[in-house]
Amino acid sequence: MLISTERYMAVCAPLTAYRIGRRRLRYAVVVIVAASVAFNVPRFFEFRPTTVSFTPPSGPPSPTTMTMIVLEDTWLRYDEVYQYVYNTAIYVYDRVGLFDITMICNRLACS
């Protein structure tokens, strides 16, 4: 998103696009990283790593037990209220939030 915003500014306002300094760039990167982390944190709680022991079907003559880590679903994965709220938040962020950012950039480029 940051690259597309920078390209938008370079095309729509080429004479003022060079004034986007390092300070603004760092601020934009911090905001995007923070939004990405906040957006994905709930997904980490939908799964729980568990270990599973198994014997491989083919291998050395002596039976060897191997351990594998598998992600299992938690109760949060099946909670309908959580899914509704999270998907609604994704929709609002994706449709409304990005549209507002585009409108702000357009307003800044025109003024």
Rosetta blueprint (number, residue, H / E / L):
1 M L
2 L H
3 I H
4 S H
5 T H
6 E H
7 R H
8 Y H
9 M H
10 A H
11 V H
12 C H
13 A L
14 P L
15 L L
16 T L
17 A H
18 Y H
19 R H
20 I L
21 G L
22 R H
23 R H
24 R H
25 L H
26 R H
27 Y H
28 A H
29 V H
30 V H
31 V H
32 I H
33 V H
34 A H
35 A H
36 S H
37 V H
38 A H
39 F H
40 N H
41 V H
42 P H
43 R H
44 F H
45 F L
46 E L
47 F E
48 R E
49 P E
50 T E
51 T E
52 V E
53 S E
54 F E
55 T L
56 P L
57 P L
58 S L
59 G L
60 P L
61 P L
62 S L
63 P L
64 T L
65 T L
66 M E
67 T E
68 M E
69 I E
70 V E
71 L E
72 E E
73 D E
74 T L
75 W H
76 L H
77 R H
78 Y H
79 D L
80 E H
81 V H
82 Y H
83 Q H
84 Y H
85 V H
86 Y H
87 N H
88 T H
89 A H
90 I H
91 Y H
92 V H
93 Y H
94 D H
95 R H
96 V H
97 G H
98 L H
99 F H
100 D H
101 I H
102 T H
103 M H
104 I H
105 C H
106 N H
107 R H
108 L H
109 A H
110 C H
111 S L
